[in-house]
Amino acid sequence: MEHPSPTQCKATLNAIADALYVIGGKWKLRIIVALREGNKRFNELQRVIDGISAKVLSAELKDLELNGFVSRNVFTGTPVIVEYELSAYAETLNGVLQSLSEWGTMHKENVKKSMKNNEPVEA
């Protein structure tokens, strides 16, 4: 396997840092996955995503909206209804989400196998 040049390595590290800045953390991808099922109101999202506080959910939704992944729709009436939905731009994450899901499943199985055999996790 050919090693990348220092310039290529730095570019890769910067691109990954940029991506993690936007979608990293404990909650953002969970929110995106929850919204893939369809539009949801704030309380629905909070129920679907175990352990997230209202304060954190609100902040994460604002970040996701700012970065173009989520739209906030306000329906005036009595009562006023606010729904969150994924934007078309959020679909650019489909490959990332699929890869993370597959890797997460593989890693969990690898850890289980290693624990069963009392060995370190294989690379």
C-alpha positions in Angstrom: 0.0 0.0 0.0 1.4 3.4 -1.0 1.7 6.0 1.7 0.1 9.4 1.1 2.3 12.4 0.8 2.4 14.9 3.7 0.2 17.2 1.7 -2.3 14.5 0.9 -2.3 13.4 4.6 -2.9 17.0 5.8 -5.7 17.5 3.3 -7.3 14.2 4.4 -7.0 15.2 8.1 -8.5 18.6 7.4 -11.4 17.2 5.4 -12.2 14.6 8.2 -11.9 17.4 10.8 -14.4 19.5 8.8 -16.8 16.6 8.5 -16.6 15.7 12.2 -17.1 19.4 13.2 -20.4 19.4 11.4 -21.8 15.9 12.2 -19.6 14.8 15.1 -20.6 14.3 18.7 -23.0 12.0 20.4 -26.3 13.2 19.0 -26.2 14.7 15.5 -26.2 11.5 13.5 -28.8 10.0 15.8 -31.1 13.0 15.1 -30.5 12.6 11.4 -31.3 8.9 11.5 -34.4 9.5 13.5 -35.6 12.0 10.9 -35.0 9.6 8.1 -38.2 7.9 9.2 -40.1 11.1 8.5 -40.9 14.5 9.9 -41.0 14.8 13.7 -42.0 17.3 16.3 -39.6 18.2 19.0 -41.1 15.9 21.7 -41.3 13.0 19.2 -37.6 13.3 18.6 -36.8 13.5 22.3 -38.8 10.3 22.8 -37.1 8.4 19.9 -33.6 9.4 20.9 -32.9 7.9 24.3 -31.1 10.0 26.8 -31.1 13.4 25.0 -32.1 16.4 27.1 -34.4 19.1 25.7 -31.6 21.6 26.0 -29.1 19.5 24.0 -31.7 18.5 21.4 -32.6 22.1 20.8 -28.9 23.1 20.4 -28.2 20.2 18.1 -31.3 20.9 15.9 -30.1 24.5 15.6 -26.6 23.4 14.5 -28.1 20.9 12.0 -30.4 23.6 10.6 -27.5 26.1 10.4 -25.5 23.5 8.4 -28.3 22.7 6.0 -29.2 19.2 7.2 -32.5 20.0 8.9 -35.4 22.3 8.1 -37.7 23.7 10.8 -41.3 24.0 9.6 -43.8 26.1 11.6 -47.5 25.5 10.9 -49.6 28.4 12.3 -52.9 27.5 13.7 -54.2 26.5 17.1 -52.0 25.1 18.4 -48.9 26.1 16.5 -47.1 23.0 15.3 -43.3 22.9 14.7 -41.9 19.9 12.7 -38.4 19.1 11.8 -37.5 17.4 8.5 -34.3 16.4 6.7 -33.3 18.6 3.8 -32.3 17.2 0.5 -28.7 18.0 1.4 -28.9 15.5 4.3 -29.2 12.7 1.7 -25.5 13.3 0.9 -24.8 11.5 4.2 -26.5 8.3 3.1 -23.3 6.6 2.1 -21.6 7.7 5.4 -24.5 6.4 7.5 -24.5 3.1 5.6 -20.7 2.7 6.1 -20.9 3.6 9.8 -23.7 1.2 10.3 -21.9 -1.7 8.7 -18.6 -0.8 10.5 -20.4 -0.5 13.8 -22.0 -3.9 13.4 -18.7 -5.5 12.4 -16.9 -3.9 15.3 -19.5 -5.0 17.9 -19.2 -8.6 16.6 -15.4 -8.3 16.7 -15.5 -7.1 20.3 -17.9 -9.8 21.4 -15.7 -12.5 19.8 -12.6 -11.1 21.5 -14.3 -10.9 24.9 -15.5 -14.4 24.5 -12.0 -15.6 23.7 -10.4 -13.2 26.2 -8.2 -11.6 23.5 -7.6 -8.0 22.4 -9.8 -6.7 19.6 -8.4 -7.6 16.2 -7.7 -4.9 13.7 
